[in-house]
């Protein structure tokens, strides 16, 4: 049994950190398997050595967020617990400021160490692959960075796309042209935009073409300059489609390609363009990939358990991806 005690110096911030009736400390205890007590400004943590260290790190993260006037709630506590157990990816005070995405409606912070690494890779590299299950924030954070860069004047256009392949759906039986058929499947991209910008700004930017949401087929033959380009559900591209998309990259642009290789909806025997690109581009400079796991799922807690169960089944059945 290990134990540590330390003092936090701002009474008001301590109250925000511990929560009503010490609810935030009780949640940390449950998440990290420790005992935490608070006497005034003095915090005491007991448990295994690793768990005590993680809890101390989580409390430090929460205290720094409180210092930045970030409201501390249940989701922030869960995020701090996730980040505290990230080993080498642990978030430090020095780089915390660098991973805040500022949009018109909110400031967006990473909720796991992998999310933080993903944001940093997108800031550094011209092409980033985000790999992993739904609910890990891949698309949401990419859209947030795109909006942030547009507001700062670093890019002129945001382009969001995805292939027209869906499990159990035959697009040929749906009414309308290709864009109208695919539009409902692009809804998560619209939702993310409306969370970050006032509705009238989103509508205006869509109308004048500063934001474009379109199926992958619409990218052919174009050069995408001064743009932030996001390809979602990339596991459902063919190698030819992926090559076509990646070679659209123009001057002063960056691309983010997101997908989940455990959810390929292509016809049996068709190689995923995402898998092919990862193998082909391995070692090429200015290209990075970030892998998310069930531990990074930021939806309902049960979703993480469901994703983990499917991950384990996939490893047993198909081998490790």
N, C-alpha and C positions, 0 to 999 in steps of 0.2 A: 504494500500500500504506500503510495507516494502522496505528498502533500505540498502545496505551495500557498503562500499568502502574499498579497500585494495591495497597494493603496491606489485608488483613483481620486483625483484632486477636486473635481467639480461636482458638487452635490446635485445640481440640477441634471447634469448629464448622467450621473449614476442612477438617478430615479428613472430616467428615460431608458437606460440600458437594462435595468433589472425588470422593468415592467410593472403593471398593477399587481399587487400581491406577489411580487417576485415571479410572475408568470414566465418571463423570458428565461430566468435562471432554471426554473423547473423544466422548461422545454429543452434547454441545453443539457440538463442532467439526463433526460430521457434519450436524447439523441446520441450523447457521447459516453453514457455509462459512468458518470461521476456524481459526486455530491458537492454542491456549491452552497456556501452560506455567505450572507452579506451583513456586516455590522457597521452601519454608517457608511464610510467610504472604503472599508476594509473588506476585501474579497478573499475567501478561503476555498480552495478546491482540493478534494480528496478523491483518489482512485488509482488506477494503474498509471505507471509513469507516462506512457504514450497518451492515454486519455486526458491526464492532467495537463500535459503540454498542449494538446489540441484545444481543450477548454480555455486555457489561458490565451491562446492565439485567437480563438473565437471572440472572447471578451474584449481583447485589444482591438479587433476589427470593428466590433459594434461600438466601442467607445469612440474610435476615430470617425465612424459614420455620424455618431451623435454630435461630435465636434463640428462636422460639416453641415449641421442642421438637416440631416437625413432622418426622416421619421422611422423609428425602430418598431417593427411589427413582427408578426410570426414568420413571414416570409424572409425578412432580413435575418432573423435568428437562424432559420434553417440554412440560408445561404452562408452565413458565417461558419456554421458547423461544417458544411461541405468544404469550404475553403480551408478550414483549419486542418483538415486531414489530408491535404494534397501533397505532402512530402516535398519534393523538389520544386513543385509548381506553386508552393505556398505564396500567397499574396503578401507583399511587403509594404510598409508605409511609404517607401520611396516611389513605388510604381502605382499605388492606388489612385493618385491624381491623374495618371496618364490613361486610365481606362474608364473614364466617365464620358458617355456619349450624350451631347446636349442637343435636344430637339426643341421645337417650339412649345410643346405641351408638357414635356417631362425630361428629367435627367435620368439616364439609364446606366445602371451599374451592373457588373457581372455578378451572377449568383452562384458561380462555382469557379474553381481555379481553371478548369478547362475553358470556360467561357472567357475568362480574363486572358488566357493565352491566345484564344481565337481572335479576340479583338486586337490584341497586340500584333498578331501575325497579319491580320487584314490591314493594319496601319503601315506595316513594314514592307509587305510584298505586293507585287502587281497581280499575282494569281494565287488564290488560296482555295484549297479543297476542305470543306467541312463535312466530316463523315460521322454518322451515328444515328441513333433512333430519333423518332419524333418526340417533341416535348423538351428537347435540350437547348432550344433557343437559337439554333443555327441561322434560320431564316430571319427571325426577329432581330437579332443583333446585326446581321448584315444590312438589313434595311435601315436600322438605326444609324449605323455608321455612314451609310449612303446619304441619309437625310442630313446628318451632322455636317458632312463634307460639302453638301450643296449649300447649306445655310452659311458656311464659312467661305463660300465662293471658290472652293477648290475644284469643283466639277460643275458642268452645266446641265447634266442630264442623268437621270436614274432610269435604268432599263431592267425590268424584272421579267423573267421568262421561265418556261418549263415545257417539257415535251408533252405531246398529246397522247399519252398512254395511261390508261387507268385500269386497275384491277376490276374485272367483272363488268366493265362498261364498253359498249361499242359506240364510238363517237359517230359512226355513220348513221345511226338511228336517231341521233339527237337533231333538233331543228336548228337552222341557221348556218352561217358560214363557219369556217374553222375557228376564228376568234370567238364568235358567239358560243360555239360548242365548248371551247376550252375555258371560257371566262369563269364559269362557276368553280372550276378547280383552282383558279387563281385567287379565290376569295381570301385565303390567309395573307396574301401579299397586300391586298387592299386593306384588310383589317389592321395590319401592322402600320401602314401609312396613316390611317385615320387615328391611330393611337398617338402618333408623333407630331402630326400637323393638324391645324384647324381644317375642318371639312371643306370650307370654301377655298382654302389654298390647295388642298389635294385636287379638288375638282378643276380649279383653274390650271394647275400644272399638267394635269392629264389632258385638258382641252388644248393647250398650246404645245404639248409634246415634250415638256421638260421632264415629265414622268411618263414612261411607256410601260405598259404591261401587256405582253403579247406571247403567243405560243412560239416555240423554238423555230418552227418553219419560217417565221417572219424575219429571222436573223440572216438568212442566206443572202450573200452578195453585198452585205453592208460592211462598212468600216466604222467601228464604234469609238469615236474620239471624245476626249473630255467627259467621259462617262464613268459611272459606277454601274457595273453590269452584274446581275445576280441570276444564276441558273439554279432553279429549285428542282427537286426530284430527279437529279441528274443520273441516278442509277437506271432510269428508264430511257436513256439515250443509247443509240447504237454507236460503235466506234466512229463511223463516218459522220454522224450528227455531231458527236463531241468534237471531232477535229474541225468541222465546219464552224462550230461555235467558238472554240478557242482561238481560231485564226481570224476572228472578227476584231480582236483587240487592237485599238488604235492608240494614237499619242495621248499622253496624260490620262490614261484610263486604267482601271483595275477591274478584275473579275473575281467573283466568289462563286464557287461551284459546290452546291450542297446535295447530299444524298445519303441513302441508307442501303448498303449493299445486301442487307438481309431482306429487303422489300422490293426485289426486282420483278416488274410486271411484264417484261418482254416475253415474246413467244419462246417456248422451250427450245434450247439450243442456240439462242442468240446471245452473243457476248455483250455484257454491259459496257457501254462507252466509258462509264466512270471507272470501272475496274481497269479497262484497257489504258485509260489516260494515266492512272496512278502508276501503272507498270512502265509505260512508255516514257513518262516525264520524270521518273525517279532520278534525283541528282541534278536536275536542271536548276540553275540559279534563279532567284527571285520568284520561285514557286515553293509553296509550303502546304502542308496538310496537317489538320488537327482532328484527332479522333475523340469523339464523345462516347460515353457509356451510360448504362442505366443510372450510375451514381450522379450523372449530370442532369437528369430529368427534373424539371422545375414545375411540373404540373402536380396534380393530386398525388399524394404519397403512394397510393395504390398503383398508379401508372408506372412508377419506377420498379415496383415489385413485378408487375406484369412484364415489362420490358426485360428485366433481368432473367425471369423464367424462360422467356423465349430465346434470349441470348444463350443460355445454358443448353437448351434443347438443340439449338442450331449447331453449337459446338460439338455436341455428341453425335448429331446426325450427319453434318456436312464437314466437320473439322473447323478449326479456328479460321475466321476470315482475316 
